[in-house]
Amino acid sequence: GGSDMAPFSDAETRAAIRAAQRDLDANARAEARRARRRRMCTPRYLICKVLIPLSMVIVAVWAMVYFLTGRSIVPGIDPDDLPPFFTDNWGDWGEETGYEGGEGDFGPFQKWTDPPATTDNTGLELTVINALTDEWFTYFSTAVTDWQGGDPRPLELDVRVASSAESECDHIRGVMVACNGNYGRTGWTGLNEVLFERNRIVSSVARMNEFYLRNSDSEERQYTMCHELGHGFGLPHRDETVGNADLGSCLDYTSRPGNNQGPDDVDYANLVGLYGSVPPGRTRRHARHAEVTEVTKLTT
Ligand SMILES: [Zn+2]
């Protein structure tokens, strides 16, 4: 006897094959989805496709707000820590400086004591020591020359060069010392540390921080040098917003240091207000009260 089962028709066979094919396709798609999910969870995928684009968006928004308002919208992150924005801490004086005076918008004007500097309202005579490394010499001499400009002229600087660079330049009574070094991630590009007695400046140290400046161009270096020497004469900032119009003064915070390379007439006038002006035709007097023994110690 033969089988009593009826053979499948061709149509039924094709339907069964199609159903099996659909199952296979569905399984393959599900497997592909699982594989994609596994790929998306790899660190490489998260970093490349999620973290980096997200960071770029955040930085772009922050930069826009910062340039429009000059304020950081991210609490705890000081935008000035990040190059290329210049910053320093002028006016944030702790007790160790001896200063007990008030605070202006950008810190009040300060003034050298007399003696050891000579400030008898005929300009400020001050000894400035170059304890920088060679690559800073041109910026230093340009800044010193610029600061001795103005009409009338407020400053008479007695410049000396240390016999070797001193990144840890020490305070010397009656003297301003300029030096450079890698001081680390301090949050300041340049710094002028002043010491006070009875709220008058008795010494000043201007430091250029290579941590932020080692890759910077000549414009930023010139700006920083001019800026920190300017503080050393007692001048506060002219403006502390980075993104606004540049004043043409190196005491104006800027992201375009080429616009603010030297002092401007207002800076000279401010110094004349503090110290008077050097009488025309006066021959250079030496800063009589500088402690030469200390200078000698620095240069050995
Ligand atoms: Zn400053």
py3Dmol code that shows the C-alpha trace and the ligand (Angstrom):
import py3Dmol

protein = """\
ATOM      1  CA  GLY A   1       0.000   0.000   0.000  1.00  0.00           C
ATOM      2  CA  GLY A   2       1.098   3.542  -0.636  1.00  0.00           C
ATOM      3  CA  SER A   3       1.157   6.462   1.753  1.00  0.00           C
ATOM      4  CA  ASP A   4      -2.173   7.866   2.666  1.00  0.00           C
ATOM      5  CA  MET A   5      -0.669  11.345   3.188  1.00  0.00           C
ATOM      6  CA  ALA A   6      -1.456  13.697   0.397  1.00  0.00           C
ATOM      7  CA  PRO A   7       1.696  15.181  -1.117  1.00  0.00           C
ATOM      8  CA  PHE A   8       2.285  18.955  -0.553  1.00  0.00           C
ATOM      9  CA  SER A   9       1.193  20.998  -3.418  1.00  0.00           C
ATOM     10  CA  ASP A  10       3.746  23.251  -5.081  1.00  0.00           C
ATOM     11  CA  ALA A  11       1.952  26.296  -3.648  1.00  0.00           C
ATOM     12  CA  GLU A  12       2.147  24.982  -0.084  1.00  0.00           C
ATOM     13  CA  THR A  13       5.851  24.216  -0.488  1.00  0.00           C
ATOM     14  CA  ARG A  14       6.612  27.731  -1.727  1.00  0.00           C
ATOM     15  CA  ALA A  15       4.655  29.253   1.185  1.00  0.00           C
ATOM     16  CA  ALA A  16       6.595  27.160   3.697  1.00  0.00           C
ATOM     17  CA  ILE A  17       9.901  28.211   2.143  1.00  0.00           C
ATOM     18  CA  ARG A  18       8.863  31.901   2.240  1.00  0.00           C
ATOM     19  CA  ALA A  19       7.882  31.588   5.918  1.00  0.00           C
ATOM     20  CA  ALA A  20      11.205  29.994   6.758  1.00  0.00           C
ATOM     21  CA  GLN A  21      13.003  32.744   4.817  1.00  0.00           C
ATOM     22  CA  ARG A  22      11.096  35.438   6.758  1.00  0.00           C
ATOM     23  CA  ASP A  23      12.154  33.848  10.043  1.00  0.00           C
ATOM     24  CA  LEU A  24      15.762  33.786   8.887  1.00  0.00           C
ATOM     25  CA  ASP A  25      15.582  37.455   7.800  1.00  0.00           C
ATOM     26  CA  ALA A  26      14.045  38.474  11.120  1.00  0.00           C
ATOM     27  CA  ASN A  27      16.758  36.619  13.007  1.00  0.00           C
ATOM     28  CA  ALA A  28      19.453  38.264  10.900  1.00  0.00           C
ATOM     29  CA  ARG A  29      17.983  41.733  11.506  1.00  0.00           C
ATOM     30  CA  ALA A  30      17.759  41.106  15.240  1.00  0.00           C
ATOM     31  CA  GLU A  31      21.352  39.923  15.275  1.00  0.00           C
ATOM     32  CA  ALA A  32      22.428  43.030  13.350  1.00  0.00           C
ATOM     33  CA  ARG A  33      20.628  45.230  15.890  1.00  0.00           C
ATOM     34  CA  ARG A  34      22.354  43.445  18.763  1.00  0.00           C
ATOM     35  CA  ALA A  35      25.720  43.846  17.028  1.00  0.00           C
ATOM     36  CA  ARG A  36      25.084  47.564  16.505  1.00  0.00           C
ATOM     37  CA  ARG A  37      24.185  47.989  20.166  1.00  0.00           C
ATOM     38  CA  ARG A  38      27.381  46.166  21.139  1.00  0.00           C
ATOM     39  CA  ARG A  39      29.408  48.478  18.868  1.00  0.00           C
ATOM     40  CA  MET A  40      27.745  51.597  20.304  1.00  0.00           C
ATOM     41  CA  CYS A  41      28.765  50.601  23.790  1.00  0.00           C
ATOM     42  CA  THR A  42      32.465  50.340  23.013  1.00  0.00           C
ATOM     43  CA  PRO A  43      34.620  53.130  24.524  1.00  0.00           C
ATOM     44  CA  ARG A  44      35.914  54.066  21.082  1.00  0.00           C
ATOM     45  CA  TYR A  45      32.392  54.599  19.750  1.00  0.00           C
ATOM     46  CA  LEU A  46      31.340  56.628  22.802  1.00  0.00           C
ATOM     47  CA  ILE A  47      34.396  58.866  22.610  1.00  0.00           C
ATOM     48  CA  CYS A  48      34.328  59.449  18.850  1.00  0.00           C
ATOM     49  CA  LYS A  49      30.613  59.736  18.269  1.00  0.00           C
ATOM     50  CA  VAL A  50      29.295  61.085  21.568  1.00  0.00           C
ATOM     51  CA  LEU A  51      31.855  62.698  23.855  1.00  0.00           C
ATOM     52  CA  ILE A  52      33.821  64.673  21.276  1.00  0.00           C
ATOM     53  CA  PRO A  53      30.814  66.185  19.452  1.00  0.00           C
ATOM     54  CA  LEU A  54      29.153  66.953  22.796  1.00  0.00           C
ATOM     55  CA  SER A  55      32.292  68.651  24.107  1.00  0.00           C
ATOM     56  CA  MET A  56      32.571  70.700  20.939  1.00  0.00           C
ATOM     57  CA  VAL A  57      29.009  71.928  21.337  1.00  0.00           C
ATOM     58  CA  ILE A  58      29.590  72.786  25.011  1.00  0.00           C
ATOM     59  CA  VAL A  59      32.845  74.609  24.270  1.00  0.00           C
ATOM     60  CA  ALA A  60      31.235  76.497  21.387  1.00  0.00           C
ATOM     61  CA  VAL A  61      28.347  77.664  23.580  1.00  0.00           C
ATOM     62  CA  TRP A  62      30.714  78.587  26.399  1.00  0.00           C
ATOM     63  CA  ALA A  63      33.012  80.484  24.021  1.00  0.00           C
ATOM     64  CA  MET A  64      30.077  82.403  22.536  1.00  0.00           C
ATOM     65  CA  VAL A  65      28.765  83.429  25.942  1.00  0.00           C
ATOM     66  CA  TYR A  66      32.255  84.220  27.162  1.00  0.00           C
ATOM     67  CA  PHE A  67      33.094  86.460  24.232  1.00  0.00           C
ATOM     68  CA  LEU A  68      29.740  88.220  24.376  1.00  0.00           C
ATOM     69  CA  THR A  69      29.672  88.806  28.125  1.00  0.00           C
ATOM     70  CA  GLY A  70      33.204  88.221  29.382  1.00  0.00           C
ATOM     71  CA  ARG A  71      31.785  85.856  31.997  1.00  0.00           C
ATOM     72  CA  SER A  72      32.157  82.122  32.343  1.00  0.00           C
ATOM     73  CA  ILE A  73      28.895  80.191  32.519  1.00  0.00           C
ATOM     74  CA  VAL A  74      30.613  77.126  33.912  1.00  0.00           C
ATOM     75  CA  PRO A  75      31.013  77.544  37.664  1.00  0.00           C
ATOM     76  CA  GLY A  76      34.379  76.502  38.995  1.00  0.00           C
ATOM     77  CA  ILE A  77      36.099  76.713  35.631  1.00  0.00           C
ATOM     78  CA  ASP A  78      37.997  79.937  35.220  1.00  0.00           C
ATOM     79  CA  PRO A  79      38.216  80.596  31.490  1.00  0.00           C
ATOM     80  CA  ASP A  80      41.368  82.560  32.133  1.00  0.00           C
ATOM     81  CA  ASP A  81      43.128  79.314  33.055  1.00  0.00           C
ATOM     82  CA  LEU A  82      42.945  78.335  29.437  1.00  0.00           C
ATOM     83  CA  PRO A  83      45.355  79.859  26.965  1.00  0.00           C
ATOM     84  CA  PRO A  84      45.303  82.045  24.938  1.00  0.00           C
ATOM     85  CA  PHE A  85      43.440  84.274  27.368  1.00  0.00           C
ATOM     86  CA  PHE A  86      45.850  86.392  29.320  1.00  0.00           C
ATOM     87  CA  THR A  87      45.233  86.712  33.016  1.00  0.00           C
ATOM     88  CA  ASP A  88      46.952  87.603  36.237  1.00  0.00           C
ATOM     89  CA  ASN A  89      45.942  88.253  39.823  1.00  0.00           C
ATOM     90  CA  TRP A  90      46.568  91.972  40.189  1.00  0.00           C
ATOM     91  CA  GLY A  91      44.541  93.328  43.080  1.00  0.00           C
ATOM     92  CA  ASP A  92      44.017  89.977  44.843  1.00  0.00           C
ATOM     93  CA  TRP A  93      46.362  90.816  47.643  1.00  0.00           C
ATOM     94  CA  GLY A  94      46.738  88.586  50.642  1.00  0.00           C
ATOM     95  CA  GLU A  95      48.111  89.677  53.976  1.00  0.00           C
ATOM     96  CA  GLU A  96      51.653  88.657  53.046  1.00  0.00           C
ATOM     97  CA  THR A  97      51.921  91.648  50.714  1.00  0.00           C
ATOM     98  CA  GLY A  98      51.318  94.031  53.609  1.00  0.00           C
ATOM     99  CA  TYR A  99      48.579  95.868  51.728  1.00  0.00           C
ATOM    100  CA  GLU A 100      45.592  97.059  53.748  1.00  0.00           C
ATOM    101  CA  GLY A 101      44.075  99.535  51.317  1.00  0.00           C
ATOM    102  CA  GLY A 102      40.790  99.581  49.460  1.00  0.00           C
ATOM    103  CA  GLU A 103      39.667  98.024  46.216  1.00  0.00           C
ATOM    104  CA  GLY A 104      38.768  99.873  43.041  1.00  0.00           C
ATOM    105  CA  ASP A 105      36.953  98.425  40.052  1.00  0.00           C
ATOM    106  CA  PHE A 106      40.156  96.848  38.828  1.00  0.00           C
ATOM    107  CA  GLY A 107      42.181  97.385  41.992  1.00  0.00           C
ATOM    108  CA  PRO A 108      43.187 100.866  43.126  1.00  0.00           C
ATOM    109  CA  PHE A 109      46.235 102.765  41.940  1.00  0.00           C
ATOM    110  CA  GLN A 110      49.294 101.955  44.002  1.00  0.00           C
ATOM    111  CA  LYS A 111      52.370 104.026  44.586  1.00  0.00           C
ATOM    112  CA  TRP A 112      56.022 103.366  45.335  1.00  0.00           C
ATOM    113  CA  THR A 113      57.342 104.471  48.666  1.00  0.00           C
ATOM    114  CA  ASP A 114      59.904 107.264  48.758  1.00  0.00           C
ATOM    115  CA  PRO A 115      62.562 106.224  49.634  1.00  0.00           C
ATOM    116  CA  PRO A 116      63.721 103.706  48.390  1.00  0.00           C
ATOM    117  CA  ALA A 117      62.273 104.765  45.042  1.00  0.00           C
ATOM    118  CA  THR A 118      62.461 108.439  44.209  1.00  0.00           C
ATOM    119  CA  THR A 119      59.004 109.866  43.871  1.00  0.00           C
ATOM    120  CA  ASP A 120      59.321 113.550  44.790  1.00  0.00           C
ATOM    121  CA  ASN A 121      56.626 114.456  42.253  1.00  0.00           C
ATOM    122  CA  THR A 122      59.258 114.762  39.529  1.00  0.00           C
ATOM    123  CA  GLY A 123      58.520 111.355  38.106  1.00  0.00           C
ATOM    124  CA  LEU A 124      59.321 107.901  39.446  1.00  0.00           C
ATOM    125  CA  GLU A 125      62.967 106.901  39.394  1.00  0.00           C
ATOM    126  CA  LEU A 126      63.175 103.167  39.736  1.00  0.00           C
ATOM    127  CA  THR A 127      65.793 100.474  39.294  1.00  0.00           C
ATOM    128  CA  VAL A 128      64.561  97.595  37.123  1.00  0.00           C
ATOM    129  CA  ILE A 129      66.606  94.396  36.970  1.00  0.00           C
ATOM    130  CA  ASN A 130      66.440  92.117  33.949  1.00  0.00           C
ATOM    131  CA  ALA A 131      66.769  88.560  35.329  1.00  0.00           C
ATOM    132  CA  LEU A 132      65.153  87.042  32.221  1.00  0.00           C
ATOM    133  CA  THR A 133      66.483  84.440  29.810  1.00  0.00           C
ATOM    134  CA  ASP A 134      67.860  85.740  26.505  1.00  0.00           C
ATOM    135  CA  GLU A 135      64.740  85.229  24.394  1.00  0.00           C
ATOM    136  CA  TRP A 136      62.906  87.770  26.550  1.00  0.00           C
ATOM    137  CA  PHE A 137      65.495  90.569  26.257  1.00  0.00           C
ATOM    138  CA  THR A 138      63.952  92.305  23.246  1.00  0.00           C
ATOM    139  CA  TYR A 139      60.489  92.287  24.838  1.00  0.00           C
ATOM    140  CA  PHE A 140      61.932  93.641  28.063  1.00  0.00           C
ATOM    141  CA  SER A 141      63.891  96.453  26.420  1.00  0.00           C
ATOM    142  CA  THR A 142      60.945  97.399  24.199  1.00  0.00           C
ATOM    143  CA  ALA A 143      58.638  97.536  27.228  1.00  0.00           C
ATOM    144  CA  VAL A 144      61.135  99.550  29.290  1.00  0.00           C
ATOM    145  CA  THR A 145      61.561 102.015  26.420  1.00  0.00           C
ATOM    146  CA  ASP A 146      57.798 102.253  25.896  1.00  0.00           C
ATOM    147  CA  TRP A 147      57.091 102.883  29.565  1.00  0.00           C
ATOM    148  CA  GLN A 148      59.648 105.709  29.612  1.00  0.00           C
ATOM    149  CA  GLY A 149      57.686 107.500  26.898  1.00  0.00           C
ATOM    150  CA  GLY A 150      54.836 109.962  27.285  1.00  0.00           C
ATOM    151  CA  ASP A 151      54.686 113.721  27.141  1.00  0.00           C
ATOM    152  CA  PRO A 152      55.057 114.705  29.895  1.00  0.00           C
ATOM    153  CA  ARG A 153      57.168 111.712  30.840  1.00  0.00           C
ATOM    154  CA  PRO A 154      56.520 110.094  34.230  1.00  0.00           C
ATOM    155  CA  LEU A 155      59.238 107.408  34.494  1.00  0.00           C
ATOM    156  CA  GLU A 156      63.022 107.329  34.706  1.00  0.00           C
ATOM    157  CA  LEU A 157      64.161 103.713  34.827  1.00  0.00           C
ATOM    158  CA  ASP A 158      67.634 102.574  35.778  1.00  0.00           C
ATOM    159  CA  VAL A 159      67.954  99.229  33.996  1.00  0.00           C
ATOM    160  CA  ARG A 160      70.457  96.602  35.071  1.00  0.00           C
ATOM    161  CA  VAL A 161      70.967  93.106  33.735  1.00  0.00           C
ATOM    162  CA  ALA A 162      71.492  90.213  36.126  1.00  0.00           C
ATOM    163  CA  SER A 163      74.558  88.113  35.319  1.00  0.00           C
ATOM    164  CA  SER A 164      72.330  85.060  34.953  1.00  0.00           C
ATOM    165  CA  ALA A 165      68.623  84.421  34.553  1.00  0.00           C
ATOM    166  CA  GLU A 166      66.785  83.806  37.833  1.00  0.00           C
ATOM    167  CA  SER A 167      63.386  82.163  37.428  1.00  0.00           C
ATOM    168  CA  GLU A 168      62.812  82.460  41.193  1.00  0.00           C
ATOM    169  CA  CYS A 169      63.607  86.145  41.228  1.00  0.00           C
ATOM    170  CA  ASP A 170      63.661  87.361  44.808  1.00  0.00           C
ATOM    171  CA  HIS A 171      62.257  90.605  46.068  1.00  0.00           C
ATOM    172  CA  ILE A 172      64.777  93.400  46.411  1.00  0.00           C
ATOM    173  CA  ARG A 173      63.857  96.455  48.404  1.00  0.00           C
ATOM    174  CA  GLY A 174      63.332  99.518  46.236  1.00  0.00           C
ATOM    175  CA  VAL A 175      63.688  97.537  42.997  1.00  0.00           C
ATOM    176  CA  MET A 176      61.548  95.837  40.363  1.00  0.00           C
ATOM    177  CA  VAL A 177      62.881  92.498  39.081  1.00  0.00           C
ATOM    178  CA  ALA A 178      61.632  90.822  35.882  1.00  0.00           C
ATOM    179  CA  CYS A 179      62.097  87.092  35.339  1.00  0.00           C
ATOM    180  CA  ASN A 180      60.577  84.133  33.508  1.00  0.00           C
ATOM    181  CA  GLY A 181      60.158  80.434  34.226  1.00  0.00           C
ATOM    182  CA  ASN A 182      57.732  77.551  34.027  1.00  0.00           C
ATOM    183  CA  TYR A 183      55.701  78.171  37.168  1.00  0.00           C
ATOM    184  CA  GLY A 184      53.110  75.534  36.238  1.00  0.00           C
ATOM    185  CA  ARG A 185      49.332  75.673  35.845  1.00  0.00           C
ATOM    186  CA  THR A 186      48.985  78.678  38.115  1.00  0.00           C
ATOM    187  CA  GLY A 187      46.090  80.365  36.340  1.00  0.00           C
ATOM    188  CA  TRP A 188      48.207  83.413  35.551  1.00  0.00           C
ATOM    189  CA  THR A 189      50.153  84.108  32.377  1.00  0.00           C
ATOM    190  CA  GLY A 190      52.150  86.849  33.993  1.00  0.00           C
ATOM    191  CA  LEU A 191      52.246  88.081  37.547  1.00  0.00           C
ATOM    192  CA  ASN A 192      53.521  91.146  39.305  1.00  0.00           C
ATOM    193  CA  GLU A 193      53.976  90.471  42.977  1.00  0.00           C
ATOM    194  CA  VAL A 194      54.337  93.661  44.973  1.00  0.00           C
ATOM    195  CA  LEU A 195      55.136  94.072  48.640  1.00  0.00           C
ATOM    196  CA  PHE A 196      53.813  97.009  50.613  1.00  0.00           C
ATOM    197  CA  GLU A 197      54.786  98.948  53.684  1.00  0.00           C
ATOM    198  CA  ARG A 198      52.181 101.348  55.005  1.00  0.00           C
ATOM    199  CA  ASN A 199      50.308 100.806  51.727  1.00  0.00           C
ATOM    200  CA  ARG A 200      53.232 101.941  49.598  1.00  0.00           C
ATOM    201  CA  ILE A 201      55.083  99.603  47.229  1.00  0.00           C
ATOM    202  CA  VAL A 202      58.546  98.683  48.501  1.00  0.00           C
ATOM    203  CA  SER A 203      59.423  95.958  45.985  1.00  0.00           C
ATOM    204  CA  SER A 204      58.062  94.328  42.858  1.00  0.00           C
ATOM    205  CA  VAL A 205      58.729  91.076  41.005  1.00  0.00           C
ATOM    206  CA  ALA A 206      57.349  90.563  37.479  1.00  0.00           C
ATOM    207  CA  ARG A 207      57.141  86.905  36.423  1.00  0.00           C
ATOM    208  CA  MET A 208      56.382  85.583  32.918  1.00  0.00           C
ATOM    209  CA  ASN A 209      54.921  82.063  33.124  1.00  0.00           C
ATOM    210  CA  GLU A 210      56.362  79.833  30.402  1.00  0.00           C
ATOM    211  CA  PHE A 211      53.715  77.212  31.191  1.00  0.00           C
ATOM    212  CA  TYR A 212      51.310  79.369  29.194  1.00  0.00           C
ATOM    213  CA  LEU A 213      53.787  81.427  27.171  1.00  0.00           C
ATOM    214  CA  ARG A 214      56.211  78.787  25.866  1.00  0.00           C
ATOM    215  CA  ASN A 215      54.326  78.469  22.571  1.00  0.00           C
ATOM    216  CA  SER A 216      52.986  81.994  22.372  1.00  0.00           C
ATOM    217  CA  ASP A 217      53.903  84.459  19.673  1.00  0.00           C
ATOM    218  CA  SER A 218      55.890  87.665  20.028  1.00  0.00           C
ATOM    219  CA  GLU A 219      52.751  89.804  20.342  1.00  0.00           C
ATOM    220  CA  GLU A 220      51.533  87.927  23.400  1.00  0.00           C
ATOM    221  CA  ARG A 221      54.990  88.031  24.976  1.00  0.00           C
ATOM    222  CA  GLN A 222      55.310  91.774  24.382  1.00  0.00           C
ATOM    223  CA  TYR A 223      51.827  92.325  25.789  1.00  0.00           C
ATOM    224  CA  THR A 224      52.611  90.267  28.900  1.00  0.00           C
ATOM    225  CA  MET A 225      55.915  92.035  29.555  1.00  0.00           C
ATOM    226  CA  CYS A 226      54.404  95.506  29.132  1.00  0.00           C
ATOM    227  CA  HIS A 227      51.404  94.534  31.281  1.00  0.00           C
ATOM    228  CA  GLU A 228      53.395  93.199  34.224  1.00  0.00           C
ATOM    229  CA  LEU A 229      55.885  96.067  34.250  1.00  0.00           C
ATOM    230  CA  GLY A 230      52.902  98.424  34.206  1.00  0.00           C
ATOM    231  CA  HIS A 231      51.549  96.824  37.390  1.00  0.00           C
ATOM    232  CA  GLY A 232      54.987  97.197  38.937  1.00  0.00           C
ATOM    233  CA  PHE A 233      54.717 100.980  38.618  1.00  0.00           C
ATOM    234  CA  GLY A 234      51.413 100.826  40.526  1.00  0.00           C
ATOM    235  CA  LEU A 235      48.866 100.787  37.706  1.00  0.00           C
ATOM    236  CA  PRO A 236      45.720  98.620  37.842  1.00  0.00           C
ATOM    237  CA  HIS A 237      43.958  97.118  34.829  1.00  0.00           C
ATOM    238  CA  ARG A 238      42.219  99.470  32.460  1.00  0.00           C
ATOM    239  CA  ASP A 239      39.610  96.847  31.569  1.00  0.00           C
ATOM    240  CA  GLU A 240      39.173  93.181  32.467  1.00  0.00           C
ATOM    241  CA  THR A 241      36.796  91.964  29.744  1.00  0.00           C
ATOM    242  CA  VAL A 242      38.625  89.936  27.146  1.00  0.00           C
ATOM    243  CA  GLY A 243      36.187  90.100  24.253  1.00  0.00           C
ATOM    244  CA  ASN A 244      35.314  93.805  24.117  1.00  0.00           C
ATOM    245  CA  ALA A 245      36.955  96.577  22.105  1.00  0.00           C
ATOM    246  CA  ASP A 246      40.697  96.936  22.670  1.00  0.00           C
ATOM    247  CA  LEU A 247      41.899 100.206  24.195  1.00  0.00           C
ATOM    248  CA  GLY A 248      45.410 100.143  22.737  1.00  0.00           C
ATOM    249  CA  SER A 249      46.863  99.799  26.249  1.00  0.00           C
ATOM    250  CA  CYS A 250      48.734  96.718  27.441  1.00  0.00           C
ATOM    251  CA  LEU A 251      46.809  97.025  30.729  1.00  0.00           C
ATOM    252  CA  ASP A 252      43.559  96.186  28.901  1.00  0.00           C
ATOM    253  CA  TYR A 253      42.732  92.452  28.906  1.00  0.00           C
ATOM    254  CA  THR A 254      42.482  91.158  25.364  1.00  0.00           C
ATOM    255  CA  SER A 255      42.460  88.062  23.185  1.00  0.00           C
ATOM    256  CA  ARG A 256      44.194  90.123  20.466  1.00  0.00           C
ATOM    257  CA  PRO A 257      47.451  91.202  22.151  1.00  0.00           C
ATOM    258  CA  GLY A 258      48.673  92.743  18.886  1.00  0.00           C
ATOM    259  CA  ASN A 259      46.212  95.594  19.506  1.00  0.00           C
ATOM    260  CA  ASN A 260      47.550  96.314  23.003  1.00  0.00           C
ATOM    261  CA  GLN A 261      51.328  96.154  22.695  1.00  0.00           C
ATOM    262  CA  GLY A 262      52.340  99.146  24.799  1.00  0.00           C
ATOM    263  CA  PRO A 263      51.147 101.837  27.199  1.00  0.00           C
ATOM    264  CA  ASP A 264      48.837 104.535  25.852  1.00  0.00           C
ATOM    265  CA  ASP A 265      48.439 108.205  26.752  1.00  0.00           C
ATOM    266  CA  VAL A 266      45.986 107.394  29.544  1.00  0.00           C
ATOM    267  CA  ASP A 267      48.572 105.115  31.169  1.00  0.00           C
ATOM    268  CA  TYR A 268      51.201 107.869  31.007  1.00  0.00           C
ATOM    269  CA  ALA A 269      48.694 110.367  32.394  1.00  0.00           C
ATOM    270  CA  ASN A 270      47.823 107.986  35.240  1.00  0.00           C
ATOM    271  CA  LEU A 271      51.506 107.694  36.128  1.00  0.00           C
ATOM    272  CA  VAL A 272      51.948 111.467  35.987  1.00  0.00           C
ATOM    273  CA  GLY A 273      49.013 111.656  38.388  1.00  0.00           C
ATOM    274  CA  LEU A 274      50.837 109.343  40.784  1.00  0.00           C
ATOM    275  CA  TYR A 275      54.407 110.579  40.487  1.00  0.00           C
ATOM    276  CA  GLY A 276      54.478 113.835  38.562  1.00  0.00           C
ATOM    277  CA  SER A 277      56.698 114.097  35.495  1.00  0.00           C
ATOM    278  CA  VAL A 278      60.409 114.092  34.851  1.00  0.00           C
ATOM    279  CA  PRO A 279      61.552 117.709  34.262  1.00  0.00           C
ATOM    280  CA  PRO A 280      62.562 118.198  30.608  1.00  0.00           C
ATOM    281  CA  GLY A 281      66.303 117.995  30.075  1.00  0.00           C
ATOM    282  CA  ARG A 282      66.997 116.433  33.452  1.00  0.00           C
ATOM    283  CA  THR A 283      70.003 114.155  33.334  1.00  0.00           C
ATOM    284  CA  ARG A 284      69.590 110.673  34.687  1.00  0.00           C
ATOM    285  CA  ARG A 285      70.046 110.357  38.399  1.00  0.00           C
ATOM    286  CA  HIS A 286      70.774 106.988  39.874  1.00  0.00           C
ATOM    287  CA  ALA A 287      68.127 105.487  42.094  1.00  0.00           C
ATOM    288  CA  ARG A 288      69.937 106.582  45.208  1.00  0.00           C
ATOM    289  CA  HIS A 289      68.250 104.290  47.651  1.00  0.00           C
ATOM    290  CA  ALA A 290      68.428 100.954  45.852  1.00  0.00           C
ATOM    291  CA  GLU A 291      70.205  98.430  48.034  1.00  0.00           C
ATOM    292  CA  VAL A 292      73.170  97.592  45.891  1.00  0.00           C
ATOM    293  CA  THR A 293      74.305  94.759  48.152  1.00  0.00           C
ATOM    294  CA  GLU A 294      71.082  92.893  47.406  1.00  0.00           C
ATOM    295  CA  VAL A 295      71.489  93.519  43.684  1.00  0.00           C
ATOM    296  CA  THR A 296      74.994  92.110  43.880  1.00  0.00           C
ATOM    297  CA  LYS A 297      73.683  89.055  45.681  1.00  0.00           C
ATOM    298  CA  LEU A 298      71.180  88.431  42.903  1.00  0.00           C
ATOM    299  CA  THR A 299      73.770  88.684  40.166  1.00  0.00           C
ATOM    300  CA  THR A 300      76.224  86.204  41.681  1.00  0.00           C
TER     301      THR A 300
END
"""
ligand_1 = """\
1
ZN
Zn 47.221 92.337 35.264
"""
view = py3Dmol.view(width=600, height=400)
view.addModel(protein, "pdb")
view.setStyle({"model": 0}, {"cartoon": {"style": "trace"}})
view.addModel(ligand_1, "xyz")
view.setStyle({"model": 1}, {"stick": {}})
view.zoomTo()
view.show()
